[in-house]
Each structure stands twice: as structure tokens, then as C-alpha cells.
Amino acid sequence: MNKRKKIFLWLIVYFIMISAGLLIYFSLFKKSEPKQEPPINEIKVTNSIEEYGYFLEDRDTELFKEKFENLKTLLNQEEYNKEEYIKLISELFIIDLYTIKNKISRYDVGGLEYVYSKAVESFRSVAQNSIYKTVENNLDDTRTQSLPIVTSITAGEIAPTSFIMPDETTVDGYKVNLSWEYEKDLGYDTSAVLILIPDEKKIGVVFYKPKN
């Protein structure tokens, strides 16, 4: 075998050895890409009434889902019963506000989509510093704190009323008395009076006061 052939064969052997070494390295020592774990406490929207800005989430309770489906059915009608609409959004507001067990933190205030649009931020602030004040963070899904879940609710008759706005104008609205029960009594409110007023094409909660 002449010198040129020997060099050629040696190069082939050397290439095979390098390739085998790289293969062993990558199969044994190279770190695999970390698995992308789904975010803890990820909230998904499962249904919506987009025209009104109402949304149903996967974390919502069966009671809330039932009332939401009733609301969607009602609003799909060309002409719907306004009192039934007011009753349902009042109930949904209370259920979401006081079902705190499924909320992530004190900043995750429920019921805001049923609040009068210009009062949302003030209502959020009040709730964060009152009924949500002691709610612990649950970002890592390890919270053991006992928190309320609304299991039943009753709305009384819808009564016409008026409400004085911050600019001192008077707006015609509706007053609703509600009472509700929890899965476990933890000392939270069980009744309240709401005032709702027109909010563009929908109606929103502008006043809320617990009765007990």
C-alpha cells in the first residue's frame, strides 16, 4: 500500500473516531432542554358574551356557570326581560365577589365585569382593602387558607330607585336585595343591597352595601 492510500485510510479512521466520540458526548453529557411546564394557576376563558364584556372561566363554580349560561340564553333573545337581566347580573356579581377560594390573591377581585365601568377602579380598591385584605397569595398553588365559596343565592324583587353620581347628577336605576349561603360559614357577609344603573348598552353595579 502506497503512502497516499495509507494517509487516506488514516483520515477515514480518524473521522470515524471523532464522529463516534461526538455521538457519545451528545448522548451522555449534553443537557436536555428543560420541559416547558404549564403555568401554575393558569386561567382559561371557556365561554363569553363578548358584546357585553362578560366572560366565564374554567375556575368558576358550578353555581356561577349555571347563572352565566342563563344570562347568555337571556341575552341571545331579541327582546329579553330586563328585570331577569338585572337579577342575573346581580347574582353573578355577588357569587364572583364572595367566592374567594378560586382567586389567586387579594388583587384578583371578582365581579368587576358586572360593576359600572366608571366605578371599577374605586370598587377594586375598596374590595382589596376590605373583604380581600387578608387573602394570601396562591401563585404556586400551595395555599391552605380557608376561603369562602358561595353555594346558593336569592335575589329579591327589582325596585326602581335613583342614584346621585359624583358630579351630583341624579340617575334612574334599580335596587336589588340579595341573600346567599356558603359551602362553609367563615364569617363573611350573607346579604346586601345593590343599586344598578345603565352603563351604555348594559347595566352595572354602582352601589353595594352589606346588610349584616
C-alpha positions in Angstrom: 0.0 0.0 0.0 1.5 3.3 -1.1 1.9 6.3 1.3 -1.1 8.2 -0.2 -3.5 5.3 0.4 -2.3 5.0 4.0 -2.9 8.6 4.6 -6.4 8.4 3.1 -7.3 5.4 5.3 -5.9 7.0 8.4 -8.1 10.1 7.7 -11.2 7.8 7.4 -10.4 6.1 10.7 -9.8 9.4 12.4 -13.1 10.8 11.1 -15.0 7.8 12.3 -13.3 8.1 15.8 -14.2 11.8 16.0 -17.8 11.1 14.9 -18.2 8.3 17.4 -16.8 10.5 20.2 -19.2 13.4 19.5 -22.1 11.0 19.3 -21.2 9.6 22.8 -20.8 13.1 24.2 -24.1 14.4 23.0 -26.0 11.3 24.0 -24.5 11.1 27.5 -23.4 14.5 28.6 -25.4 17.2 26.8 -28.2 18.5 29.0 -31.6 18.0 27.5 -33.8 21.0 27.1 -36.0 21.6 30.2 -39.6 20.7 29.7 -42.0 23.6 29.5 -44.3 23.2 32.4 -47.8 24.8 32.0 -48.1 27.9 34.2 -49.5 27.3 37.7 -53.0 28.7 38.2 -53.4 29.5 34.5 -56.9 30.9 34.0 -58.7 30.0 30.8 -61.8 31.6 29.3 -64.3 28.9 28.5 -67.3 30.9 27.4 -68.2 34.6 26.8 -70.8 37.1 25.9 -68.4 39.4 24.2 -70.9 42.1 23.2 -71.4 42.8 26.9 -67.9 42.0 28.1 -69.0 39.0 30.2 -66.7 36.0 30.5 -66.8 32.5 32.0 -63.5 31.0 33.3 -62.6 27.4 33.9 -62.1 28.2 37.6 -65.7 29.4 38.1 -68.0 27.4 40.3 -70.9 25.3 39.1 -73.3 27.9 40.5 -71.6 30.7 38.6 -71.6 28.6 35.4 -75.3 27.9 35.7 -76.2 31.6 36.2 -73.8 32.6 33.4 -75.5 30.1 31.0 -78.9 31.5 32.0 -77.6 35.0 31.3 -76.2 34.1 27.9 -79.5 32.4 26.9 -81.4 35.5 28.0 -79.2 38.0 26.1 -79.4 35.9 22.9 -83.1 36.8 22.7 -84.1 39.7 20.5 -86.3 41.1 23.3 -85.3 40.0 26.8 -86.8 40.6 30.3 -84.8 43.5 31.8 -85.7 42.5 35.4 -84.4 39.0 34.8 -81.2 40.5 33.3 -80.7 42.7 36.4 -81.4 39.8 38.7 -78.8 37.6 37.0 -76.0 40.1 36.8 -76.6 40.9 40.5 -76.3 37.3 41.4 -73.2 36.8 39.3 -71.6 39.8 40.8 -72.1 38.5 44.4 -71.2 34.9 43.5 -67.9 36.0 41.9 -67.1 38.7 44.6 -67.6 36.3 47.5 -66.3 33.1 46.0 -62.7 33.9 47.0 -61.3 30.4 47.2 -60.6 30.4 43.4 -58.9 33.8 43.4 -55.1 34.0 43.1 -54.5 36.9 45.5 -56.1 39.9 47.2 -55.6 41.7 43.9 -57.7 39.2 42.0 -61.1 40.8 42.8 -64.2 39.0 41.5 -67.3 40.5 39.9 -65.7 43.5 38.3 -67.2 42.9 34.9 -70.6 43.5 36.4 -69.6 46.8 38.0 -70.5 50.2 36.4 -67.5 50.9 34.1 -66.5 54.2 35.7 -66.6 52.8 39.2 -64.5 49.7 38.6 -61.2 51.0 39.9 -62.7 52.5 43.1 -64.6 49.3 43.7 -61.5 47.2 43.2 -59.5 49.3 45.7 -62.3 49.1 48.3 -62.5 45.3 47.9 -58.8 44.8 48.1 -58.7 46.7 51.4 -61.8 45.1 52.9 -63.1 41.6 52.1 -59.9 40.6 50.2 -57.5 42.2 52.6 -56.3 39.0 54.3 -56.4 36.8 51.2 -53.0 35.0 50.8 -51.2 34.6 47.5 -51.7 31.3 45.7 -49.4 31.8 42.8 -47.7 28.5 43.4 -51.0 26.7 44.2 -50.0 25.8 47.7 -52.3 28.0 49.7 -54.0 26.3 52.7 -56.1 29.3 53.9 -59.8 28.7 54.3 -61.7 31.0 52.0 -65.4 31.2 51.1 -67.4 29.6 48.2 -70.9 30.8 47.5 -73.2 27.8 47.0 -76.7 29.4 46.7 -78.1 32.8 46.2 -81.5 34.5 46.2 -82.4 37.9 44.6 -85.5 39.8 45.8 -87.8 42.0 43.7 -86.3 44.6 41.5 -87.3 48.1 42.7 -86.9 51.4 40.8 -84.6 53.9 42.6 -82.3 56.8 41.9 -78.6 57.4 42.5 -76.6 60.6 42.9 -73.4 60.5 40.8 -70.1 62.1 41.9 -70.9 65.1 39.7 -74.2 65.4 41.7 -76.4 64.5 38.8 -79.2 62.0 39.5 -79.6 58.8 37.5 -82.5 56.4 37.5 -81.6 52.9 38.5 -82.7 49.7 40.2 -82.3 48.4 43.7 -81.9 44.7 44.5 -81.7 42.9 47.8 -79.8 39.6 47.8 -79.0 36.9 50.3 -76.6 34.0 49.9 -75.1 30.9 51.6 -71.6 29.4 51.6 -70.1 26.0 51.5 -68.7 26.7 54.9 -69.6 29.7 57.2 -66.4 31.7 57.7 -68.0 34.9 58.9 -68.4 36.6 55.6 -71.4 38.8 54.6 -74.6 36.9 53.7 -76.8 39.7 52.4 -76.5 43.0 50.7 -78.4 45.7 48.8 -77.2 46.7 45.3 -78.0 49.7 43.1 -77.5 49.2 39.4 -77.7 51.9 36.7 -77.5 52.0 32.8 -73.9 51.6 31.5 -74.1 52.3 27.8 -75.8 49.2 26.4 -75.7 47.2 29.6 -76.4 47.8 33.3 -73.7 47.9 36.0 -73.5 47.8 39.8 -72.8 51.3 41.1 -73.5 50.9 44.8 -73.1 47.9 47.1 -73.8 47.7 50.9 -73.7 44.6 53.1 -76.8 44.3 55.3 -75.4 42.3 58.2 
